[in-house]
Amino acid sequence: MLHVSLEVTSTSKNNMTTRLPTFRFTKFQIFVHIVALLPLVILIIDALRGNLTYNPIQAATLRTGKTAMILLVASLACTPVNTVFGFTPAIKVRRALGLYAFLYALVHFSIYVGVDYGFDLQLILLELSEKRYVLVGFAAFLILLPLAITSTKGWQRRMKKNWKKLHRWIYAAGILVMFHFIWVQKSDIRQPLIWAGILAVLLILRIPRVRSRAVTFRTSRRAGGKKSAPPKPVEVNEPVVQ
């Protein structure tokens, strides 16, 4: 494990010492952060070099939207990956993946509203009324916004049980994103359907009975095929970030 420590010491009238918290990152976490930021870095470089095709606004919009979708699916895959394969490091990057998904969604939304339509409310409302993919995309963004804001431990403590209820809306956001991705395609929808299928599998794996069977299968394989009583599934909070 790589250990990154930040410490700030200040002396006040009472000679008190103030220290910032210590942050620890595994190699896997660092890898995930790098991979998640890479598309944004490449986008900026291509924009500066004029390599965003003949329609740079459309290219940037499509890139950021697709990256947001992929990262959202990746964040939703963390719990099933841990359940089925016992890969616990996935849980530690779930919050980061969720936040990165929101970051790209925010950039995607900002390009569409600010750069493409110049914050023209009348034109934006017209698009919402005429194009269904814009409507579901906007709805998905409105769901992700409060989830990202309330993703911290502080909000989790303040909201208590309501926090968990709120963050279950991530599933609805994922479904809306898939409809957005499918409807925005003008012809070939094979790729959107593949991603929608992946999301469907991930959601099925969250059904308590299915999750219990997956855990039982994993533990029985580790025990050399010996039969054992199905363990009680561990309930895991499922926020956009955690």
C-alpha positions as CSV (number, residue, x, y, z in Angstrom):
1,M,0.0,0.0,0.0
2,L,1.3,3.5,-0.9
3,H,1.0,5.9,2.0
4,V,0.5,9.5,1.2
5,S,0.6,11.7,4.3
6,L,-0.3,15.4,4.5
7,E,0.4,17.2,7.8
8,V,0.1,20.9,8.5
9,T,1.2,22.2,11.9
10,S,0.2,25.6,13.1
11,T,0.7,27.3,16.4
12,S,-2.0,29.4,18.0
13,K,-2.2,31.3,21.2
14,N,-2.7,28.0,23.1
15,N,0.1,26.3,21.2
16,M,-2.4,23.9,19.6
17,T,-1.3,21.7,16.7
18,T,-3.6,21.3,13.7
19,R,-3.1,18.3,11.5
20,L,-4.7,17.4,8.2
21,P,-6.0,13.8,7.9
22,T,-3.7,11.1,6.5
23,F,-4.7,9.7,3.1
24,R,-3.8,6.1,2.1
25,F,-4.1,4.8,-1.5
26,T,-3.5,1.3,-2.8
27,K,-1.9,0.8,-6.2
28,F,-5.3,-0.3,-7.5
29,Q,-6.9,3.0,-6.3
30,I,-4.2,5.0,-8.0
31,F,-4.6,3.0,-11.2
32,V,-8.4,3.7,-11.1
33,H,-7.9,7.4,-10.6
34,I,-5.4,7.6,-13.5
35,V,-7.7,5.6,-15.9
36,A,-10.7,7.7,-14.9
37,L,-8.9,11.0,-15.6
38,L,-7.2,9.9,-18.8
39,P,-10.2,10.5,-21.1
40,L,-10.5,14.1,-19.8
41,V,-6.8,14.7,-20.3
42,I,-6.9,13.3,-23.9
43,L,-10.0,15.4,-24.6
44,I,-8.3,18.6,-23.5
45,I,-5.2,17.8,-25.5
46,D,-7.2,17.1,-28.6
47,A,-9.2,20.3,-28.1
48,L,-6.0,22.3,-27.8
49,R,-4.5,20.7,-30.9
50,G,-7.7,21.0,-32.9
51,N,-8.2,17.2,-33.2
52,L,-11.9,17.0,-32.4
53,T,-13.1,16.3,-35.9
54,Y,-15.0,18.8,-38.1
55,N,-17.6,19.2,-35.3
56,P,-15.6,19.7,-32.1
57,I,-18.7,20.5,-29.9
58,Q,-20.4,17.3,-30.9
59,A,-17.2,15.2,-30.5
60,A,-16.6,16.6,-27.0
61,T,-20.3,16.0,-26.0
62,L,-20.3,12.4,-27.2
63,R,-16.9,11.7,-25.6
64,T,-17.8,13.0,-22.2
65,G,-21.3,11.4,-22.3
66,K,-20.0,8.0,-23.1
67,T,-17.2,8.2,-20.5
68,A,-19.8,9.2,-17.9
69,M,-21.9,6.2,-18.8
70,I,-19.0,3.8,-18.6
71,L,-17.8,5.1,-15.3
72,L,-21.4,4.9,-13.9
73,V,-21.6,1.3,-14.9
74,A,-18.2,0.6,-13.5
75,S,-19.3,2.1,-10.1
76,L,-22.4,0.0,-10.1
77,A,-20.3,-3.1,-10.9
78,C,-18.2,-2.7,-7.8
79,T,-20.6,-4.4,-5.4
80,P,-21.4,-7.4,-7.7
81,V,-17.7,-7.9,-8.4
82,N,-17.1,-8.1,-4.7
83,T,-20.1,-10.4,-4.2
84,V,-19.4,-12.8,-7.0
85,F,-15.6,-12.8,-7.0
86,G,-14.7,-11.6,-3.5
87,F,-12.7,-8.7,-5.0
88,T,-12.9,-6.3,-2.0
89,P,-10.6,-3.6,-3.6
90,A,-13.6,-2.8,-5.9
91,I,-15.6,-1.5,-2.9
92,K,-12.8,1.0,-2.1
93,V,-13.0,2.6,-5.6
94,R,-16.8,2.7,-5.9
95,R,-17.1,6.3,-4.6
96,A,-14.3,7.5,-6.8
97,L,-15.8,6.0,-9.9
98,G,-19.2,7.5,-9.0
99,L,-17.7,10.9,-8.6
100,Y,-15.8,10.7,-11.8
101,A,-19.0,9.6,-13.6
102,F,-20.7,12.7,-12.2
103,L,-17.7,14.9,-13.2
104,Y,-18.0,13.7,-16.9
105,A,-21.8,14.1,-16.8
106,L,-21.3,17.6,-15.5
107,V,-18.9,18.4,-18.3
108,H,-21.2,16.7,-20.8
109,F,-24.2,18.8,-19.6
110,S,-22.2,22.0,-19.5
111,I,-21.0,21.6,-23.1
112,Y,-24.5,20.9,-24.3
113,V,-26.2,23.7,-22.4
114,G,-23.4,26.3,-22.4
115,V,-21.3,25.8,-25.5
116,D,-23.8,24.2,-27.9
117,Y,-26.9,26.2,-26.9
118,G,-25.3,29.2,-25.3
119,F,-27.5,28.9,-22.2
120,D,-30.5,29.8,-24.3
121,L,-33.4,28.7,-22.1
122,Q,-36.0,28.8,-24.8
123,L,-34.0,26.6,-27.2
124,I,-33.2,24.2,-24.4
125,L,-36.8,23.9,-23.4
126,L,-37.7,23.3,-27.0
127,E,-35.1,20.4,-27.2
128,L,-36.5,18.9,-24.0
129,S,-40.0,18.9,-25.4
130,E,-39.1,17.5,-28.8
131,K,-36.2,15.1,-28.2
132,R,-36.8,12.2,-25.8
133,Y,-33.1,11.4,-25.4
134,V,-32.5,15.0,-24.1
135,L,-35.3,14.6,-21.6
136,V,-34.1,11.3,-20.1
137,G,-30.5,12.5,-20.1
138,F,-31.5,15.7,-18.3
139,A,-33.5,13.6,-15.8
140,A,-30.5,11.3,-15.2
141,F,-28.3,14.3,-14.5
142,L,-30.8,15.8,-12.0
143,I,-30.8,12.5,-10.1
144,L,-27.0,12.3,-10.1
145,L,-26.6,15.9,-8.8
146,P,-28.0,15.4,-5.3
147,L,-26.3,12.0,-5.1
148,A,-23.0,13.5,-5.7
149,I,-23.6,16.4,-3.2
150,T,-24.7,14.0,-0.4
151,S,-22.1,11.4,-1.0
152,T,-19.8,12.3,1.9
153,K,-19.8,10.6,5.3
154,G,-21.0,13.8,6.9
155,W,-24.2,13.8,4.8
156,Q,-24.6,10.1,5.5
157,R,-24.6,10.7,9.2
158,R,-27.0,13.7,8.9
159,M,-29.5,12.0,6.7
160,K,-29.3,8.6,8.4
161,K,-31.9,6.1,6.9
162,N,-33.0,8.7,4.3
163,W,-29.5,8.8,2.9
164,K,-29.8,5.2,1.8
165,K,-33.2,5.7,0.3
166,L,-31.9,8.7,-1.7
167,H,-28.9,6.8,-3.1
168,R,-31.0,4.0,-4.3
169,W,-32.0,6.4,-7.1
170,I,-28.6,5.6,-8.7
171,Y,-30.3,2.5,-10.3
172,A,-33.0,4.8,-11.9
173,A,-30.2,7.1,-13.1
174,G,-28.4,4.1,-14.7
175,I,-31.5,3.0,-16.5
176,L,-32.2,6.5,-17.8
177,V,-28.7,6.8,-19.0
178,M,-29.1,3.7,-21.0
179,F,-32.3,5.0,-22.7
180,H,-30.4,8.2,-23.4
181,F,-27.5,6.3,-25.0
182,I,-29.9,4.1,-27.1
183,W,-32.1,7.0,-28.3
184,V,-29.2,9.3,-29.1
185,Q,-28.0,6.8,-31.7
186,K,-29.4,7.4,-35.1
187,S,-28.8,4.0,-36.6
188,D,-26.6,1.3,-35.1
189,I,-27.7,0.6,-31.5
190,R,-25.8,-2.6,-31.0
191,Q,-23.2,-1.0,-28.6
192,P,-25.9,0.8,-26.5
193,L,-27.8,-2.5,-26.2
194,I,-24.6,-4.3,-25.0
195,W,-24.1,-1.7,-22.3
196,A,-27.8,-2.0,-21.3
197,G,-27.4,-5.7,-21.1
198,I,-24.4,-5.3,-18.8
199,L,-26.4,-2.9,-16.6
200,A,-29.3,-5.4,-16.5
201,V,-27.0,-8.2,-15.2
202,L,-25.5,-5.9,-12.6
203,L,-29.0,-5.0,-11.3
204,I,-30.1,-8.6,-11.3
205,L,-27.1,-9.5,-9.2
206,R,-28.4,-7.1,-6.5
207,I,-31.6,-9.1,-6.1
208,P,-31.3,-10.6,-2.6
209,R,-31.9,-14.2,-3.6
210,V,-29.5,-13.9,-6.6
211,R,-26.9,-12.2,-4.5
212,S,-27.2,-14.9,-1.8
213,R,-26.7,-17.7,-4.4
214,A,-23.7,-15.9,-5.8
215,V,-22.1,-15.7,-2.4
216,T,-22.9,-19.3,-1.7
217,F,-21.4,-20.4,-5.0
218,R,-18.2,-18.4,-4.3
219,T,-17.7,-19.7,-0.8
220,S,-18.4,-23.3,-1.9
221,R,-15.8,-23.1,-4.6
222,R,-13.3,-21.7,-2.1
223,A,-14.1,-24.5,0.3
224,G,-13.4,-27.1,-2.4
225,G,-16.9,-27.8,-3.4
226,K,-18.2,-28.5,0.1
227,K,-21.8,-27.7,0.7
228,S,-22.5,-25.0,3.3
229,A,-25.6,-23.1,4.4
230,P,-26.2,-20.0,2.4
231,P,-24.6,-17.0,4.3
232,K,-26.7,-14.0,5.0
233,P,-25.8,-11.4,2.3
234,V,-23.9,-8.4,3.6
235,E,-25.9,-5.3,3.1
236,V,-23.7,-2.7,1.4
237,N,-24.7,1.0,0.9
238,E,-24.8,1.9,-2.7
239,P,-24.2,5.6,-3.2
240,V,-22.8,7.3,-6.2
241,V,-19.8,7.8,-4.0
242,Q,-18.8,6.5,-0.7
